[in-house]
Amino acid sequence: MDPEFSRRVMVGRIASKGMETSIEATPEECKALARRFGIPAIRDLACRYRLVPGPQGEVMAEGWLMAHVTQECVVSLEPFDDAIAESFTVRCIPAERFREDDEVDPFSIDEVPYEREAIDLGELAAEELSLSLDPYPHKPGSTIPADLLDIEEDEAAEDAEEPRRQPFAALAELKKKHN
């Protein structure tokens, strides 16, 4: 199945000094992506890229993503609009050379495979957008109504009177016993 937002660039057409390109999703592609991500709407999605070829078919892709989305607040269940602006860098690697590592270095550049001599910049932008979406979106100014909280006023007052035990207090006590 083809991705909802596909813009392929042939790796062989990227000049050795690199290239810049921009892509933009159509309204139909935005609707399809919103369904895929389970959000009410994506009004627009655009991404500007700088692509630089490397050794053995690798391509460094720097991207600047901008989108306007509608999400549903986890507190009030009301839809609200949000603007997303993200930058990212990924290393695109031919699928036959791509290896999934069991250990992921959070400080290394993400690597993504590509097939058939073409990188799908649309799908790459869609994946970056999905990573940028807040999994628990809050509408600005929304708060949990007091009557929905399960804390009784007496319990809250009781908790306030007891000093809170620090997480490493038990270790400190144990260290004192052994010294």
DRENBA-830323 format. One record per residue (C-alpha): residue number from 1; y, x, z. Coordinates in Angstrom, 2 decimals. Layout:
REM DRENBA-830323
> NUM Y X Z
...
This chain:
REM DRENBA-830323
> 1 0.00 0.00 0.00
> 2 3.44 1.32 -0.94
> 3 6.05 1.72 1.77
> 4 8.80 -0.91 2.04
> 5 11.50 1.70 1.28
> 6 10.36 4.37 -1.16
> 7 12.52 7.01 -2.84
> 8 10.42 9.84 -4.19
> 9 11.80 13.23 -5.17
> 10 9.66 15.67 -7.13
> 11 9.40 18.97 -5.27
> 12 9.51 20.90 -8.58
> 13 12.97 19.45 -9.31
> 14 14.51 20.92 -6.15
> 15 16.55 23.98 -7.16
> 16 15.80 27.27 -5.38
> 17 19.26 27.12 -3.76
> 18 18.50 23.57 -2.54
> 19 19.86 20.16 -3.37
> 20 21.69 17.30 -1.72
> 21 20.92 13.65 -2.30
> 22 21.63 10.29 -0.71
> 23 19.51 7.16 -0.55
> 24 20.26 3.59 0.49
> 25 17.94 0.66 1.17
> 26 18.42 -2.62 -0.66
> 27 18.80 -5.86 1.34
> 28 15.17 -6.74 0.49
> 29 13.95 -3.35 1.70
> 30 15.96 -3.77 4.92
> 31 14.32 -7.17 5.54
> 32 10.86 -5.71 4.95
> 33 11.53 -2.79 7.31
> 34 12.84 -5.16 10.00
> 35 9.54 -7.09 9.80
> 36 7.60 -3.82 10.01
> 37 9.54 -2.68 13.10
> 38 9.47 -6.12 14.75
> 39 13.25 -6.46 15.06
> 40 15.46 -9.38 13.96
> 41 17.33 -7.51 11.21
> 42 18.41 -4.30 9.56
> 43 21.71 -4.88 7.77
> 44 21.93 -1.50 6.11
> 45 20.15 1.84 6.06
> 46 21.33 5.00 4.35
> 47 20.39 8.63 4.62
> 48 21.92 11.80 3.22
> 49 19.60 14.78 2.72
> 50 19.84 18.50 2.16
> 51 16.54 19.79 0.77
> 52 15.69 23.50 0.62
> 53 12.39 24.72 -0.87
> 54 10.37 27.30 1.01
> 55 7.17 29.27 0.50
> 56 3.93 27.62 -0.67
> 57 5.46 24.25 -1.53
> 58 7.18 23.71 1.82
> 59 10.54 21.94 1.84
> 60 13.00 21.89 4.73
> 61 14.69 18.50 4.86
> 62 17.84 17.98 6.91
> 63 18.79 14.33 7.16
> 64 21.76 12.32 8.39
> 65 20.74 8.70 8.96
> 66 23.02 5.71 9.46
> 67 21.88 2.13 10.04
> 68 23.13 -1.17 11.42
> 69 20.38 -3.12 13.16
> 70 19.99 -6.29 15.19
> 71 17.71 -5.98 18.20
> 72 16.67 -8.40 20.91
> 73 17.75 -7.64 24.47
> 74 14.79 -7.22 26.84
> 75 16.83 -8.74 29.68
> 76 18.59 -11.75 28.14
> 77 16.43 -12.12 24.98
> 78 19.69 -12.46 23.04
> 79 20.05 -10.69 19.69
> 80 22.77 -8.03 19.50
> 81 24.01 -5.65 16.84
> 82 23.77 -1.90 17.18
> 83 24.78 1.07 15.05
> 84 22.46 4.04 14.76
> 85 23.53 7.50 13.61
> 86 20.98 10.30 13.86
> 87 20.44 13.73 12.38
> 88 17.03 15.30 12.00
> 89 15.21 18.24 10.45
> 90 11.61 18.17 9.23
> 91 9.41 20.56 7.32
> 92 7.57 18.83 4.48
> 93 4.21 20.45 3.75
> 94 1.71 19.76 0.94
> 95 -0.99 17.43 2.32
> 96 -3.80 19.88 1.56
> 97 -2.16 22.48 3.84
> 98 -1.10 20.07 6.59
> 99 -2.94 20.38 9.92
> 100 -2.48 18.07 12.90
> 101 -2.14 20.12 16.06
> 102 -3.67 18.85 19.28
> 103 -0.93 20.65 21.17
> 104 2.56 19.65 20.10
> 105 5.44 21.98 20.79
> 106 8.42 19.72 21.57
> 107 10.81 22.49 20.52
> 108 9.34 23.10 17.07
> 109 10.45 21.39 13.87
> 110 8.37 18.33 13.00
> 111 6.05 18.76 10.05
> 112 5.13 15.92 7.70
> 113 2.67 15.98 4.81
> 114 3.48 14.93 1.27
> 115 1.14 14.16 -1.62
> 116 1.21 14.41 -5.40
> 117 4.10 16.88 -5.62
> 118 6.63 14.31 -4.35
> 119 8.34 13.74 -1.01
> 120 9.13 10.12 -0.17
> 121 12.63 10.34 1.30
> 122 12.75 6.57 1.86
> 123 9.65 6.55 4.03
> 124 10.91 9.65 5.84
> 125 14.19 7.82 6.63
> 126 12.26 4.71 7.74
> 127 10.12 6.78 10.12
> 128 13.19 8.47 11.59
> 129 14.85 5.06 12.05
> 130 11.78 3.74 13.87
> 131 11.94 6.74 16.24
> 132 15.63 6.06 16.86
> 133 15.15 2.43 17.88
> 134 15.29 1.84 21.63
> 135 11.90 0.45 22.70
> 136 13.64 -1.49 25.50
> 137 17.00 -2.47 24.00
> 138 19.70 -3.78 26.34
> 139 22.63 -5.79 25.11
> 140 25.80 -4.18 26.49
> 141 26.79 -5.93 29.73
> 142 23.43 -7.66 30.25
> 143 22.01 -7.72 33.77
> 144 18.92 -9.21 35.33
> 145 19.84 -12.51 37.01
> 146 19.48 -12.25 40.80
> 147 17.24 -15.33 40.98
> 148 14.69 -13.58 38.72
> 149 14.36 -10.57 40.97
> 150 11.27 -10.69 43.21
> 151 12.97 -8.93 46.08
> 152 13.74 -11.14 49.04
> 153 17.04 -10.42 50.76
> 154 15.20 -9.71 54.03
> 155 12.93 -7.18 52.31
> 156 15.91 -5.47 50.69
> 157 17.69 -5.20 54.05
> 158 14.52 -3.91 55.71
> 159 14.09 -1.24 53.02
> 160 17.71 -0.17 53.44
> 161 17.17 0.46 57.18
> 162 14.15 2.76 56.69
> 163 15.01 6.27 55.53
> 164 13.45 7.07 52.21
> 165 10.84 9.80 52.35
> 166 11.54 12.63 49.95
> 167 8.79 13.41 47.40
> 168 8.12 16.95 48.64
> 169 8.43 16.23 52.37
> 170 4.66 16.30 52.89
> 171 4.45 19.73 51.22
> 172 7.24 21.06 53.43
> 173 5.43 19.80 56.56
> 174 2.18 21.39 55.39
> 175 3.94 24.70 54.76
> 176 5.43 24.63 58.32
> 177 1.95 24.12 59.82
> 178 0.53 27.15 58.01
> 179 3.42 29.53 58.81
